[in-house]
């Protein structure tokens, strides 16, 4: 799914979830550095009128070949989407191209899009071939931003996007993603209900704590977090939100290239001991799945509604020499003691939706505790 700068929701979710994830993981491990393949020097002459895009294609090919979380897909196995290798013609529409997708290896995919670059009408057309090659992975996370689009995203968010420099140096910048949507709160007969629309902005844990304290002061004895439609966000706030309710290691990151998973603890004092329920639906993604599923996995929360999206790839941004950024799914988020939610989603304990969650939460309150 290609990001459109006119609609920044998916960019916010994808960039947000990635940005502090890298900072957090960096405290646990030293990231494996990548080196620019020597073949780039040889590829620049193979792009016809567009040698820059031809060289970029080789970078993307090697980057994904070595770091993508699903290597079997790159070998033509278990591929969500592929393509047939009919000769590319500029008149081939995106819709027609999508209809001809077949299972092929990553090398064949590279060769196909190299042909598109050679046949491109202009630089915009050649850049589109690079975007389409990464989107071919069809994992709903990996994507490619041209230098112009990357600069526009950075400007929109007011800072640099932390990324791994593909030339072999690791660089972490400051990112300002303070565009989270406001929480909505209300109290219903002892149950504090909070609508959590996203996990963005770097201040989500703090404003959630404030909302919980306010509802507690109004007489809340149990809480329901409504995360329906939540696209996810930043890992650091996911573990911070978890730390409001629980302690210990709740999650792990399974990264390609590492022998052992990275443990992720809930960060906080677990100051809210009240009964807790989540409401989820099929549009809950990424960090929101991790939050609800992680607390469910240790018995700290009950989950109601629909099975979530099952879209919890760990995405890393790689900065390329010309200013472009490639977001590549390099791992998966999972509960510490179970299998990943990727492709399966968080399965609710009950199907009653918000009404069922509130009913359950109210049933956990001791008689006489509800203020009349």
N, C-alpha and C positions, 0 to 999 in steps of 0.2 A: 504494500500500500504506500504510494508515494506521498511524501509530505507536501502539502500546499501551504505556502506562506500566508495565504489569506485566511487559513483556519489553523491557529497555532495550538489547538488543544492537543493533537497527537504529538507535536513537537515538544510541548511542555511536558507531557507525560514521559516521552521517551528520553529527552535530555535530562529532565529532572531526576528520573529514577536512576539514570546513569551517573550523574555528576558527582554526588557525594558517595555513591557506591564505591567509586574508584578511591576517593580519599579514605573511606573506611577500610577497604580491603588493603590499601597500602600500609596501614598500621599492622596488618597481620602477616603480610608476605612482601617480599621484593618481587615486583612484577618481572616476568620474563621479557627481556628486551628483544626487540626485533631488529634485524638488519635489512637494509635495502638490497634486494636481489641484484646481482651483477648483470642479470639479463636485461635490466632497464636500459643500460647503455647501448645495447644492441637493438632494442625494440623501437627506439625513437625514429628510425628510418623506415619503419614498417607501417606507419599510419597515413602514408600518402600526404594529403594536404593538412592533416591534423596529427602531427607527431606528439604533441603534448597529451592529447587524449589517448593516443596509442600507448604511451609510456605509463599513463595513469591506469589504464586497463591492466597492464602487467603487474603494477603494484597491488591493485585490488585482487587480482587473481591469486597472487602469492599470499597476501594477507589472509584471505578467506580460506585458502587451501591449508594454511598452518594453524589458524586460530578459531575457525568456525566450530561451534559446539557439536554439530551433527556431521561428522566426516562421512558417514554412510550415504548421506544424501548427495555428497559430492562425487560419489562413485556410481551414481545412478540407482541407488537402493533407497527405498522408503522416501522418495522425493515427493513433496507435496505438489510441486509444479516443475515441469521441464519444458522443453520446446523441441519442435522438429527443426531440422536444419535445411529447410528449403532456402534457396538463394535469396538473400535479402534484397528488397527493392524499396526505394524511398516511398513508393505509393502504398506499401503495406501498412495498413492501419493498425493502431494498438489493439483494437478489438479483434481484428482478424489474427494478429500475432498471438493474442491470448488464447484464441480458440484452437491454435495449432500446437499448444504445449504438449510435449511428450517427455518421457524419461530419457535423460541424457547425462553424461558425465560432466564434471565441472570443466574439464579441458575442452570438451566439445562446446560447452556454453561460452567459454572464453573465445574460442575460434569464431563462433557465430557472431558475437558482439564486436570482435575485431573487424569482421566483414562489414558490419553496420557502420563502424567508424570510417573505414575506407570508402564506403559509398555515401557518406553523409553529405547533405547539401551545404551545411554551414556548421559553425562551432556549436550553436545551440543544439543542432541535430546530433552532433558527435557527443556532446555532454549528456544528452538524453539516453544514448546507448549505454553510457557508464551507469546512469541511474537505474536503467532497466536491468542491467546485469546483476546488480545487487538486489533489486526487488524480486528477481527470479527466485531467490531463496525462499520467498513466501512464508516467512516466519512471523510477520507482523511486528518485527523489531528492527531487523537489519535494514539499513538505508544508507544512501550516499548523498551528501550535500556538496554541490559544486562550490568553488570558492565564493561566488557571489551569494549563493543561498546560505552558506555558512556564515558569512559576514552579516547578512541580514538577520539571521537568528541571534548572533551575538549582540548585535545592536538592539534587537527587540528586548533581549533579556538584560541588557545593561552591563555586560561583562564578557569575559572569555569563557569558553567551554573547556573544562579540564579534560585533557586527553593524553594518550600515549603517542609520542612523536615517532613516526614510522622510521625516521632516520637513525633511531637507536637510543635516543635520550628520553627519559621520562619527565614530563612537565605537568605540574598541577597549577592551574590558575584559579582565580576567584570568579565565581558565577553568582549572579544575582537573579534568582528566580522567584521574586517576591510577588507572584501573580496567583497565589492560591485564592480559591473562592471562600467566602465567609461561611463559618459554621452556622447551622440553624439549631436552636435548642427550644425545648418545651418540657413541661412537667405534666404528667398525667397520673394522678392518684398514686404518688410515691415513686413512679418510674420516670427517670430523666432520659429523654430521647434526644440524641444528637445526630444530625444529618452531616456526614463527613463526605463532601463532594470530591475531594482529591487529597493527595499527600504531598503537596508542593509548597514551596516558599521558604523552606528552612526554619519557619517559625511554627510549624504545625503542631509539634509536641507542646510548645508553650501555650498556644491558644486553646488546645484541647484541655490541658490541665486547668486553665482558667474557667473553661465552660463546665468542667466536672465540679470544680469547687463551687461555682455559682449555683449549679443545680443541687449540690449537696446542701448548701446553705438554705435553699428553698424547701428542703425536706426530701430530696431524692434518696431512696434506700436501695435502688437498683438502677442499672443503666442499660440502654439499648443504643447501639451504634448502627445507624442506617447508612450503609456504604453502597447502596444500589447505584449502578452507573459510574462508580469511581474508577478512573483510568489508571490509578496507581500514582507513583511519584518517586520520592527519594528514599533510598535505603536507610539513611541515617535517621530520618523521621519515622520510618517503619519500626526500627528497633527502639527508638525513643518512645513512640506511642505504646509499644508492647511493654516497655518498662514502667508505664503508669499503672499497669495491672498485674505484672508478673516479673519474676526474676529467673535467672539461669539461661542456659543456651536453648533457644527455641528453634533456630534455623541453621541451615548450612548452605554454603555456596559450592556447587560442583563445577569446577572450571576445567576446561580442556587443557591438558598439559600438566596438570597437578595430580600427584598420586593420591593425595588425601583431600577431603573437603575442608573448607574454611568454616569454622564454627562462628555463628553470629549470636551473641547474647542479647537479651532484652536489657536495655540501658536505662536504669532508673531505680527508684526506691520502692516501687510497687505500692504506692500510698493509697490506692483505691482498691479496697477489698470487697466492695459490693458485688452482688451478682451481676453478670455481664452477658449480654446477648448481641449478636450481629444479625443484620438483615442483608442478604446478598442477592444478586441476580446474575444472569448470563453476561452482563456487561461489566462486571467487576474484573479488573486486570491487575497483574504485576504486584506492586507493593501492597495494594489493598487485599489481594488474595493472600499474600504472605502474612499480613496483620491478622486477618480473621482466621486463616487456616493455622497459623502458628499458635495462637491462643487456644483454638479448638483442640489442637493436637496434644496439649498438656492438660486438658480438662479445665482450663480457666474460663472458657466461654462456650456458650451454645450458639449454634448458627442456624438461621432460618431462611427460607426462601428457595431460590433456584441454584443449581450448580453453577459455579463461576466459569469464567472464560478459559481457564487453563493456559494462561499466557504469561509465564513467569521466567522467560529467558533473562539471564544476566547479560547486559549489553555494555560493551566497552567502546568508547569513541577513540578513533585513531586519527591523528592529525597528519595529513599528507603534505609534502613539501610546498605545494602551490597554494596552501590555505584551505583546500577541501577537507572535509571530515567524513570518514566512513564509520558508521555505527555497525558493529558486528556482534551478533549473539555469540558469546564465548562461554556461556555456562548456564546453569539452572539454579533457581532458588527452590529449596525443599525444607520440610520440617526436619528437625534434627533426628528424629527416630523413625522416619518413614520415607516413602518414595516421593519424588517430586510431583507437584501439582501440574506440571507442564502436560498439556494435552488431555488432562483429566479434570482439572478444576477442583475447587474446594466443594465437597459434598455436604449439604446442610444436614443438620440433625432433625429438623422439622420443616414442613412445607407451608406453614401458616403465614409466611411473610411477616410484615410489620405487626399485624394484629396478633399472630401467634407468638412473636418474640415478646411483645408487651405483656401478653397473658402469662407466658412462662416466667418473665422477670417479676411480675407482681406476685406470682405464686411462691417466689422464693423469699418474699418479705415476711418477717415474723408478724404475727397478729399484734395489733396495737401500735405498730411502728408508723403507719401511714397517718399523716396529719389530715384532719378533716376540715 
